[in-house]
Amino acid sequence: MSSYLQFLIFAAMLVLIPGADFTIVVKNTLMGGRLRGAWASAGVSASNVLQGAAAVAGLGAVIVRVEPLFQAVKWAGIGYLLYLAFDSFRSCYRGRYPALDEAVPDSRAALTGFRQGFLSNITNPKVLVFYLAVLPQFLGPSSPPLTLLAYALSHALLSLLYLQLIVALLNRARRFFANRRVRRTLDAATGGILVAFSTRLALEHA
């Protein structure tokens, strides 16, 4: 129990550090409202669950240790972040935004949010590295796979709760962010942040 509490504190600290997933959730919430943002955060958490399960099953170790496969995942993630950055810059350049009432998300918008959150996380190799290298430090060498999975699921749940809180707070401020000048500034900033994340990921050595 002591190790588990230490892990929860460490995982909570990691969750609070803004990253690409945080940026994607913010972008989706302000573009499509609470439902789309909630689905984006659900996509991030679904990917966390999948990667945690992959680590327990041994598939994660294969991906990390097989260099061409690891690099393929890494560069797919870089490409996807750059695509989203381009989309934000294009939106900023055009400066055409729907009225707030017209931005209520439908099922397609919710699917878009989930897809962006999921792909942003699943193509980030650092998540697998976390589950394979960092998480076992809180466990004994003889810990069963189910314990590892429970730790991984706890991290996914913490991430989901935090991102859902962010979505709720941003949704209350959507009318401020609906201002055209604010939206263009936000799109430009989002694009720049995503470029920065993709550049940092490209420069990191596995």
C-alpha positions in Angstrom: 0.0 0.0 0.0 2.9 2.4 0.8 4.4 1.8 -2.7 1.0 2.3 -4.3 0.4 5.6 -2.5 3.9 6.8 -3.6 3.1 5.8 -7.2 -0.2 7.7 -7.1 1.6 10.8 -5.9 4.2 10.5 -8.6 1.6 9.7 -11.3 -0.5 12.8 -10.2 2.6 15.0 -10.5 3.2 13.7 -14.1 -0.5 14.2 -15.0 -0.4 17.8 -13.9 2.5 18.6 -16.3 1.0 20.0 -19.5 1.9 18.1 -22.6 0.6 17.3 -26.1 -2.5 15.5 -24.7 -3.4 18.5 -22.6 -3.1 20.8 -25.6 -5.3 18.5 -27.7 -8.0 18.4 -25.0 -8.0 22.2 -24.6 -8.2 22.7 -28.3 -11.2 20.3 -28.7 -13.0 21.8 -25.7 -12.8 25.3 -27.0 -13.6 24.3 -30.6 -16.5 22.0 -29.9 -17.6 22.4 -26.3 -17.7 20.1 -23.3 -18.8 16.9 -25.1 -16.0 17.1 -27.6 -13.5 17.9 -25.0 -14.7 15.1 -22.8 -14.4 12.6 -25.7 -10.9 13.9 -26.4 -9.9 13.2 -22.8 -11.6 9.8 -23.0 -9.4 9.1 -26.1 -6.3 9.9 -24.2 -7.3 7.6 -21.3 -8.3 4.8 -23.6 -4.9 4.9 -25.1 -3.3 4.8 -21.7 -5.3 1.7 -20.8 -4.3 0.1 -24.1 -0.6 0.9 -23.6 -0.7 -0.3 -20.0 -2.3 -3.6 -21.2 0.4 -3.9 -23.9 3.1 -3.4 -21.3 1.6 -6.1 -19.1 1.3 -8.5 -22.1 4.9 -7.9 -23.2 4.0 -6.2 -26.4 5.2 -2.8 -25.1 8.7 -4.2 -24.5 8.8 -5.5 -28.1 7.9 -2.0 -29.5 10.5 -0.3 -27.3 13.3 -2.7 -28.0 12.8 -3.1 -31.8 14.3 0.1 -33.0 12.6 0.4 -36.4 9.2 -0.2 -34.8 9.9 2.3 -32.0 11.0 4.9 -34.5 8.0 4.3 -36.7 5.7 5.0 -33.7 7.7 8.0 -32.7 7.7 9.6 -36.2 4.0 8.8 -36.7 3.4 10.8 -33.5 5.6 13.7 -34.7 3.8 13.7 -38.0 0.3 13.7 -36.3 1.3 16.6 -34.0 2.5 18.6 -37.0 -0.7 17.9 -38.8 -2.7 19.3 -35.9 -0.4 22.3 -35.7 -0.9 23.0 -39.3 -4.7 22.7 -38.8 -4.5 25.3 -36.0 -2.4 27.7 -38.0 -4.8 27.4 -41.0 -7.7 28.1 -38.7 -5.9 31.2 -37.3 -5.2 32.4 -40.9 -8.7 32.0 -42.1 -10.2 33.5 -38.9 -13.7 32.1 -39.7 -15.4 30.6 -36.6 -19.0 29.4 -36.1 -21.2 31.2 -33.6 -21.2 29.6 -30.2 -24.6 28.1 -30.6 -23.6 26.5 -33.9 -20.5 24.9 -32.3 -22.6 22.4 -30.3 -20.9 19.0 -31.0 -22.8 16.2 -32.6 -21.7 12.5 -32.8 -19.2 13.3 -35.5 -17.6 16.1 -33.4 -17.4 13.7 -30.5 -15.7 11.1 -32.6 -13.2 13.7 -33.8 -12.4 14.6 -30.2 -11.9 10.9 -29.3 -9.8 10.2 -32.3 -7.5 13.2 -31.8 -7.0 12.4 -28.1 -6.4 8.7 -28.8 -3.9 9.2 -31.6 -2.0 11.9 -29.8 -1.4 9.5 -26.9 -1.0 6.2 -28.7 1.8 7.6 -31.0 3.8 9.0 -28.0 6.5 6.4 -27.3 7.2 8.0 -23.9 4.0 6.6 -22.6 5.2 3.0 -23.2 8.6 3.9 -21.8 6.8 5.1 -18.6 4.9 1.9 -18.2 7.9 -0.3 -19.0 10.7 1.5 -17.2 9.3 3.9 -14.5 6.2 2.1 -13.2 8.1 -1.2 -12.3 10.3 0.9 -10.0 7.3 1.0 -7.6 6.8 -2.8 -7.7 8.8 -5.7 -6.5 10.5 -8.1 -8.9 8.0 -10.8 -8.2 4.8 -8.7 -8.5 2.1 -10.4 -10.6 1.1 -8.9 -14.0 -2.3 -7.9 -12.6 -0.7 -5.6 -10.1 1.2 -3.9 -12.9 -2.1 -3.5 -14.8 -3.8 -2.1 -11.7 -1.0 0.6 -11.4 -1.3 1.4 -15.1 -5.1 1.7 -14.8 -4.7 4.0 -11.8 -2.6 6.3 -13.9 -5.1 6.3 -16.7 -7.9 7.1 -14.3 -6.0 10.0 -12.7 -5.3 11.4 -16.2 -9.0 11.1 -17.1 -10.2 12.8 -14.0 -7.7 15.7 -14.4 -8.5 16.2 -18.1 -12.3 16.1 -17.4 -11.8 18.8 -14.7 -9.9 20.9 -17.3 -12.8 20.4 -19.8 -15.4 21.5 -17.2 -13.5 24.7 -16.3 -12.8 25.6 -19.9 -16.4 25.0 -21.0 -17.5 27.6 -18.5 -15.2 30.1 -20.1 -16.2 29.3 -23.7 -18.0 32.6 -24.3 -14.8 34.5 -23.6 -12.9 32.3 -26.0 -15.6 32.7 -28.7 -14.3 36.1 -29.4 -12.7 36.1 -32.9 -9.5 37.8 -31.8 -9.1 35.5 -28.8 -9.7 32.5 -31.0 -7.1 33.4 -33.5 -4.6 34.1 -30.8 -5.4 30.7 -29.2 -5.1 28.9 -32.5 -1.7 30.5 -33.2 -0.5 29.6 -29.7 -1.9 26.0 -30.0 -0.1 25.5 -33.3 3.2 26.8 -31.8 2.9 24.6 -28.8 2.2 21.5 -30.9 5.2 22.3 -33.1 7.4 22.7 -30.0 6.2 19.3 -28.6 6.8 17.6 -32.0 10.3 19.2 -32.2 11.2 18.1 -28.7 10.0 14.5 -29.5 12.1 14.5 -32.7 15.2 15.6 -30.9 14.9 13.1 -28.1 16.9 9.9 -28.2 15.2 6.6 -27.4 
